[in-house]
Amino acid sequence: MSQAISMSEACRRTGISSYTLRYYESVGLMKRVGRSEAGRRIYREQDLQWLEMLKVLRGTGMSIRRIRQLAAMVEQGDASLEARIAFFGDWQAELTRQIEVRQQALATIGKKIVRHAAMLADFKDRKKRELPCITRP
């Protein structure tokens, strides 16, 4: 049997707040969180692995609704392996599309920086030429 891990230790090891752990449990993403005799939440190593996956998926912008779909597939066990492969493949394609959109945006922003730097240099040059020459007697 795997070692029981306290909520504070789970938070420390995953970097996920206790508030978020409770939220994940309340929305059904953490279905089998154990309890100690004192009623405190206890986590297993596989719970921490799932939490790391949740962190990755949330970090990519995946909605709680979509993660719930994945959690339901995981609950089905090996019978859902094909569905999970399709799920991750679809998400990978979506992330690839988002990366392409952001790369285009970065290129556009880079061009704007170059253009504005040239405009600033031109502005400074014009200002220099407009300053009257002050000569000393």
N, C-alpha and C positions, 0 to 999 in steps of 0.2 A: 504494500500500500504506500502511496506517495505521502510525503510529509505535509502536515497541515501548515499553511502559511497565513499569518494574520493579515488583516486589511492593511495595517500600516506598512508591513513588510512588502505586501503586494504593490502598494503605492510606490514605495521606495524603488523596488526592482523594475517596475514598468514605467515610472514617471507619470502615471495617471493619478489624478486626485481622488480622494475618497468620495467626494461629491459625484464625480463622473462614474466611479465604480457603482455607486448606489443607483445612479441614473440608468446605467446599462442594465442593471438588474431589474429596475422598474419597467423598462420598455421591452424586456424579454430577451435581451442579448446575452445575459448570464443566467441560464436557467437552473443550473445545478450547484449553486453556491451553498456549500455546507455551513453548518452552524456548530459552534462548540457547545458544551454542556451549559455554558453561561449565556448562550444565545448570540455570541459574537460570530461574525462571518469568518469562515476559513476557506482558503483557496488551496488548490492543488497545483502542481507544476503544469498540468495541461490547461488549467484555467489561465495561468500566466501566459502560456503560448497563445491562447485564444485572445487574450487582452492585447498582446503584441500585434496580432493580426488586425484586431479592431483599430488599434492606433494607426497602423499602416493604411488601412482602408479609409478611415476618417481623414488622415493626412492627405489622401489623394482627392478628397472632396466627396467621397461616396456618402449618400444619404443614409440615415438610420433605417429608413424604409427598405432600401436595397440590402443593407446588411442583415436586416431581419429575414429577407428572402434567403440569403446565404445561410443564416443560422438554421432556418427550417430545413434546408437541404442537408446540412451537417447532422441534424437530428435524425435524418433518415438513414444515416450510415452509408455503407458502400453502395447501396442501391441508387444513390444520387451522384455518384462520381462523374458520370457523363454530363449531368446537368451542371455540376460545379465547374467542370472543365469549360463548358460553354459560357457559364457565368463569368469566369475569370477572363476568358478570351474576349468576350464582349466588353468587359471593363478595360482590358488592355487596349483594345481598339479605340475606345472612347478617350482614354488617356493619351494615346498617340495623336489623335485628332486635336485634343486640347494643347498638346505640346507644339504641334505645327502652327496652330493659331497664335500661340504666345511667341513663337519664334518670329512669325511675321510681324507681330506687334513690336517685338524688340528691335527688329530691323528698321521699322518705321520710326521708332523713338530714336534710334541711333542716327538716322538721317536728320531728324529734327535737331538733335544736339549739334551735329556738324553745321547745319544751316544757321542755327542761332549763334553759334560761335563765330561764324563768318560775318553775320550781321553785327555782332558786338564789335568785332575787330574793325569793320567798316565804320561803325558809329564812332568809335574812339579815334580813328584816323580823321574823320570829318571834324570832330571837336578840336583836335590838335590844330588843324588848318584854320579854324575859325578864331582861335585865340590871338589877340593882338600881340605883336612883338613889343616887349618893353625893353627899351634901351636905357642904359645908365648914362647920365651926363658926364 
